[in-house]
Structures are given as structure tokens and as C-alpha cells.
Amino acid sequence: MACAPARRTVARPATPRCENADVTGDHYFTAEPTTPARPREVEFSVAGRDYALSSAGGVFSADRLDPGTAVLLRKADLPGVDVAGPLLDIGCGFGPITCVLATVAPAATVWAVDVNERARALTAANAGRIGAADRVRAVAPDDLPADVTFAQIWSNPPIHIGKAELHDLLLRWLPRLTPDGVAWLVVARHLGGDSLHRWLVEQGWQVERHASQKGYRVLRVTR
Ligand SMILES: C[S@@+](CC[C@H](N)C(=O)[O-])C[C@H]1O[C@@H](n2cnc3c(N)ncnc32)[C@H](O)[C@@H]1O
């Protein structure tokens, strides 16, 4: 079973390996990866549930739950069962954040965007594995309807696309929070977590450093 009640209550990665160990020529944010897919499975636990998700070469952290994503899912306030969404996962990768959100908020629709088509396909497949295929929409950024707004936005954002591109990405999606919506971001301190915090404040957002663990900042962003 892909997702079942379990004894562990922490988000912890399975095997510690380089996030791009199988990416030969592609960046993880390549639109159409040429890296061999070499299907595999990533197992992890969040909030008392075990997940076993499909992964493949050419996507971010293909072999394990990324440590930053693990910190985010452990430290941020996961939506409750009553949260109807819609929710957004910016840069879904193979879908770990999306699948956790769809599991803990069983009434919510979760939109999962990524520029990487293999990532979108894996997220859609994993939504099926957890029984949420009808509530997860894995789409390219330009295919998300313009009139959808989000009660929550979650992201382990793609820092490596560059600072200007990252800022553009956040300026594109954060304004689509509902007035009382909340965004949860995780950024490694050594990759600019604190400067991103300051930049978001300069843009007029309320930003709280909700948690800091293992060098990762978990930022809570509201209007
Ligand atoms: C740090 S990874 C996080 C992946 C996944 N959420 C996880 O936690 O394992 C960031 C993701 O953002 C995607 N990405 C890069 N540029 C993007 C863009 N402009 N819009 C949406 N996603 C993008 C990458 O392909 C990658 O999958």
C-alpha cells in the first residue's frame, strides 16, 4: 500500500545520497529530461504515515526525500483535515509535498506545478498511488487556470534557477494566495534563506522564520 498509518511520526529521508546522483547532463529543472528514467521508489514517513512514491532519474532528489523537504514537512503546520484548499505545490518534483498535502487534507484539491514534464508525470502517478488522482492536478505552470487562488502554497523552491528567476517565480505565485492564505517555504541558509526572507519582507509580505533546522529555514509567508 502506498500510504498507510505507521508508527513513525517524523519526516525522515530514506537513503542519504546526492540529490542529482543520476542526472548526467540535465538539470533537475530541465523541461524534458534525457537522463534515463531508471524507475525507483522513495520511501519516507510524515506525521505518522508511510509513503512509498515512484521516482526516476532526471528529477530533483530522485533517490530520497530531500532533507530540506523533510524539514519543511516536519516543521511547518500541515493543513488539517478540514482544509478544502485549493493548495499549491510550486516545483512539485516527483510529488512528495503534493502527496503529503493530499493525504492530510483529504477534501482539498492540490495543484502541483513543475517545468519538468517527467516530474509532473511522476506526481500524477503518485497521486494515483495514494488514491488522490481525482484531487491532484499536476500541470505545467502556464496550464494552471488564472482564476484559481490558493488557501496555502507550499514549496521547496528551485534556488538553482538563479536569484532573479526565483524572485520572478515567487512574484508570480504568492499574489495568488487568498487574503488569509499562508505560504510555507523551505530554503537552505547557505543558499540564501535569510536574504530571501529579507527580500520577501521588502516586497511587502509578512514573513516569520517559523523554524530552523539542519541549516534549513522554514518561512511562513502571509499578506
Ligand atoms: C528543489 S526542487 C523541489 C522538488 C519537490 N517539491 C521536492 O521537495 O522534492 C524544485 C522543483 O522546481 C522545479 N522548477 C524549476 N523551475 C520552475 C518553475 N519556473 N516553475 C515551476 N517549477 C519549477 C524543478 O523542476 C524542481 O522539480
The ligand as a Gaussian input file, in Angstrom:
#p B3LYP/6-31G(d) Opt

LIG

0 1
 C       14.028000      21.980000      -5.015000
 S       13.056000      21.077000      -6.168000
 C       11.723000      20.505000      -5.126000
 C       11.015000      19.296000      -5.691000
 C        9.999000      18.649000      -4.759000
 N        8.982000      19.603000      -4.350000
 C       10.674000      18.042000      -3.565000
 O       10.502000      18.591000      -2.481000
 O       11.373000      17.041000      -3.714000
 C       12.329000      22.399000      -7.116000
 C       11.479000      21.981000      -8.302000
 O       11.071000      23.172000      -9.002000
 C       11.015000      22.893000     -10.366000
 N       11.074000      24.162000     -11.103000
 C       12.160000      24.820000     -11.580000
 N       11.800000      25.961000     -12.165000
 C       10.450000      26.033000     -12.047000
 C        9.475000      26.978000     -12.466000
 N        9.824000      28.100000     -13.108000
 N        8.181000      26.727000     -12.198000
 C        7.810000      25.603000     -11.542000
 N        8.690000      24.677000     -11.115000
 C        9.983000      24.878000     -11.370000
 C       12.166000      21.949000     -10.611000
 O       11.989000      21.210000     -11.812000
 C       12.134000      21.085000      -9.343000
 O       11.349000      19.935000      -9.523000

